[in-house]
Structure formats: structure tokens, C-alpha cells
Amino acid sequence: MLSIIIPTLNEEKYLPLLLESIKRQDFNENYEIIVADAGSKDKTVEIAKSYNCKVVKGGLPAKGRNQGAKVASGDLFLFLDADVKLPNNFLKNSLEEFKEKKLNVASFCLIPQTNNIFLKNIFNLFYNWPIIISQKFLAHGAMGILAEREIFNKVGGFNENVKLAEDHYFVRQGAKIGKFRIINSTKIYIPLRRFKKDGYLKTGIKYLLCGIYMLFLGPAKSDIFQYKFDHYLPRTNFANKTAGAFQEKQTKTRG
């Protein structure tokens, strides 16, 4: 059985797109979807339940994935970020290649959701080609990771003390005790919202520096890269109302 584990925080805009792409899969094996939510104030949990997902309490991505794994029934885990989309036959092709190559842990190339050919080529040049070239000696994994339960348990899950690139660190630990490869038969579609919010160059340099840091000094367990989660989303109505109520209360108190 396959357990699909998705950490979330205020993902009402993107989660339905991912769940719909899963629903459309031509996949006959049993699977479950587990959403580990970090306290969303929007309709994320409501949406997850409407798709018959199992919902558990999560946290930051590493903790969310670990919490999801605790209640998972499958012997194979597929960890997905909440804002990605899957192409048709993703599950079928991934599992067939995973089993055919006798892998224990794997990840995927990432395709930006944009019509800008230049950005797609840049992403291939600086992410997809390097992770393919280095897959036999330096594992990379982001946005989507496929791993056996046994490998997950032996590694100890995702390290919740790592502030950035905990997913890369996880697959590298897994590659030490099992076989890792990049899946070639399919890819994952990703949004560019963080790049748009923080700047393409700034974000790219931050990822590059984090990779160098991890290679020579180990995983980043301090907030040296100042990497924030959920900051690219507009404030929800709930947050606005809460802030407004707080300000009103403060005004009355001062009066």
C-alpha cells in the first residue's frame, strides 16, 4: 500500500489542485492520503476531508511528514509538498520504476509551472541536470520524495531540527543505507511563488549557499538562511479579523 503524506499550512488555493491531480491518476493499487496540517486558518482542513484524506496535526514540513508517517498504513511513503501537481500516470510510472530499479528512496525532477522557456531552462540547468548527474554519489530530494517505510524508520524520519533543506538531508541519509535514484519516467510540476515573492536571484543563491553549507558543514540547524514558511501568502480573513479585534481591544484599553 502507498501512503501519500502532505504537510500543509493555509493551502486552500493549491491543495485542491494536487488532490485533483491524484484523483485523476490511472492507478489500481491501494493508497491513502494523509494531510498533516500545522493549524491552517483557511479551508485547508475542510478541503482535505472533502477528498477523504486522513487529517492529523502537523507542524513545519519535517514534523508534518513525520506525524503523517506515524499514522500511515503503507509500506511505501510518498511525501509531497501541498502546492505541487502531478502529471497523468505519475503514481503508476513512479512505482513501476521504483520497483524495477529496486530502489529504497527516490526523488524527481521539478518542472516550473510557467510558460517562460527561459525560466524552465534555468531550472533545468541549475537543478534538474545537477541532481541527475550527481544522483549516484550525492542524493537530492525536494517537493516529492518516495521512500520505503523501512528506510524511513532506519533514518529516523525527517530531522525536525534542520531549518532548510531537511528533505535533501533525509534522502542523503537514506542513500547511505539504501539505493537512491532520480525517477526518470515522470516529473513533478511546481509553482514559483517563493521565487516571485523573495526574488529569483535571491532565492536561487540562498538554495545554492544552503547546499554548499550542507556539503561541508552538515545540515543547517540554525536560522542562518532566514527561511520562512507561509510568508508568501496574503493574510487570511481570519488573520485580518483577529488583528482588527486586537487593535480595537488595545484602543479601548488605552481609552
MONOR-V757106 format. One record per pair of residues at least 24 apart in sequence whose C-alpha atoms are under 8 Angstrom apart, sorted by the first residue. I is the first residue (numbers start at 1). J is the second residue. D is the distance in whole Angstrom. If there is no record, write none. Layout:
# MONOR-V757106
I,J,D / I,J,D
This chain:
# MONOR-V757106
1,29,7 / 1,30,5 / 1,31,6 / 1,32,8 / 1,73,7 / 1,74,4 / 1,75,6 / 1,76,7 / 2,29,8 / 2,30,6 / 2,31,5 / 2,32,6 / 2,73,8 / 2,74,5 / 2,75,7 / 2,76,5 / 2,77,6 / 2,78,7 / 3,31,6 / 3,32,5 / 3,33,6 / 3,34,7 / 3,72,6 / 3,73,7 / 3,74,5 / 3,75,8 / 3,76,6 / 3,77,5 / 3,78,6 / 4,31,7 / 4,32,6 / 4,33,5 / 4,34,6 / 4,77,6 / 4,78,5 / 4,79,6 / 4,80,7 / 5,33,6 / 5,34,5 / 5,35,6 / 5,36,7 / 5,65,6 / 5,68,6 / 5,69,7 / 5,77,7 / 5,78,6 / 5,79,5 / 5,80,6 / 6,33,8 / 6,34,6 / 6,35,5 / 6,36,6 / 6,64,8 / 6,65,7 / 6,68,8 / 6,79,6 / 6,80,5 / 6,81,6 / 6,82,6 / 7,35,6 / 7,36,5 / 7,37,6 / 7,38,7 / 7,58,7 / 7,59,8 / 7,60,8 / 7,61,6 / 7,64,5 / 7,65,6 / 7,68,8 / 7,80,8 / 7,81,7 / 7,82,7 / 8,35,7 / 8,36,6 / 8,37,5 / 8,38,6 / 8,40,8 / 8,44,8 / 8,58,8 / 8,61,8 / 8,64,8 / 8,81,8 / 8,82,6 / 9,37,6 / 9,38,5 / 9,39,6 / 9,40,5 / 9,44,7 / 9,230,7 / 10,39,8 / 10,40,5 / 10,41,6 / 10,42,6 / 10,43,7 / 10,44,6 / 10,230,8 / 11,40,8 / 11,42,8 / 11,43,8 / 11,44,6 / 11,82,7 / 11,83,7 / 12,42,6 / 12,43,5 / 12,44,5 / 12,47,7 / 14,82,7 / 14,83,5 / 14,84,8 / 15,44,7 / 15,47,8 / 15,48,8 / 15,82,5 / 15,83,6 / 16,47,7 / 16,48,8 / 17,83,8 / 17,84,8 / 17,85,6 / 18,82,7 / 18,83,7 / 18,84,6 / 18,85,5 / 18,86,7 / 19,51,7 / 21,85,6 / 21,86,5 / 21,87,7 / 21,88,7 / 22,86,7 / 24,88,7 / 25,88,6 / 25,89,6 / 25,90,7 / 25,91,7 / 25,92,8 / 26,88,7 / 26,89,6 / 26,91,8 / 26,92,7 / 27,89,7 / 27,91,6 / 27,92,6 / 31,74,8 / 32,73,8 / 32,74,8 / 34,68,6 / 34,72,7 / 35,68,7 / 36,64,5 / 36,65,7 / 36,67,7 / 36,68,6 / 37,64,7 / 38,64,7 / 41,236,7 / 41,238,6 / 41,239,8 / 42,236,7 / 42,238,8 / 60,229,8 / 62,158,5 / 62,159,6 / 62,160,5 / 62,166,7 / 62,167,8 / 63,158,7 / 63,160,6 / 65,158,7 / 66,157,6 / 66,158,6 / 74,149,8 / 75,148,6 / 75,149,5 / 75,150,8 / 76,146,7 / 76,147,6 / 76,148,4 / 76,149,5 / 77,145,8 / 77,146,6 / 77,147,5 / 77,148,6 / 77,149,6 / 78,144,7 / 78,145,6 / 78,146,5 / 78,147,7 / 79,143,8 / 79,144,5 / 79,145,5 / 79,146,6 / 80,143,6 / 80,144,5 / 80,145,7 / 81,143,5 / 81,144,7 / 83,190,7 / 83,191,7 / 84,143,7 / 84,188,7 / 84,189,6 / 84,190,5 / 84,191,7 / 85,188,6 / 85,189,5 / 85,190,7 / 86,187,7 / 86,188,6 / 86,189,6 / 87,186,8 / 87,187,7 / 87,188,7 / 87,189,8 / 90,186,6 / 90,187,7 / 93,185,6 / 93,186,7 / 94,183,7 / 94,185,7 / 94,186,7 / 97,183,7 / 97,185,7 / 98,183,7 / 102,179,8 / 103,178,7 / 103,179,5 / 103,180,6 / 103,181,7 / 104,147,6 / 104,148,6 / 104,151,7 / 104,174,8 / 104,178,5 / 104,179,5 / 104,180,6 / 105,145,7 / 105,146,6 / 105,147,4 / 105,148,6 / 105,151,7 / 105,171,7 / 105,174,7 / 105,175,7 / 105,178,7 / 105,179,6 / 105,180,5 / 105,181,7 / 106,141,7 / 106,145,6 / 106,146,5 / 106,147,6 / 106,171,8 / 106,180,5 / 106,181,5 / 106,182,6 / 106,183,7 / 107,140,7 / 107,141,5 / 107,142,7 / 107,144,6 / 107,145,5 / 107,146,6 / 107,181,7 / 107,182,5 / 107,183,6 / 108,141,7 / 108,142,8 / 108,144,6 / 108,145,7 / 108,182,5 / 108,183,5 / 108,184,7 / 108,186,7 / 108,187,6 / 108,188,7 / 109,182,7 / 109,183,8 / 109,184,8 / 109,187,5 / 109,188,6 / 110,187,6 / 110,188,5 / 110,189,6 / 110,190,6 / 111,187,7 / 111,188,6 / 111,189,5 / 111,190,6 / 112,189,6 / 112,190,5 / 112,191,6 / 112,192,7 / 113,189,6 / 113,190,6 / 113,191,5 / 113,192,7 / 114,191,8 / 131,182,8 / 132,182,6 / 135,180,7 / 135,181,6 / 135,182,7 / 136,180,7 / 136,181,7 / 138,172,7 / 139,168,7 / 139,171,6 / 139,172,5 / 139,175,7 / 139,180,7 / 139,181,8 / 140,167,8 / 140,168,5 / 140,169,8 / 140,171,6 / 140,172,7 / 141,167,6 / 141,168,5 / 141,171,6 / 142,167,6 / 142,168,6 / 143,188,8 / 143,190,8 / 144,188,7 / 145,171,8 / 151,177,8 / 151,178,7 / 161,221,6 / 162,219,6 / 162,220,6 / 162,221,4 / 162,222,7 / 163,220,6 / 163,221,5 / 163,222,6 / 163,223,6 / 163,227,7 / 164,210,7 / 164,219,8 / 164,220,6 / 164,221,8 / 164,225,8 / 164,227,7 / 165,210,7 / 165,211,8 / 165,219,8 / 165,220,8 / 166,219,8 / 169,219,7 / 193,232,7 / 194,232,6 / 197,232,6
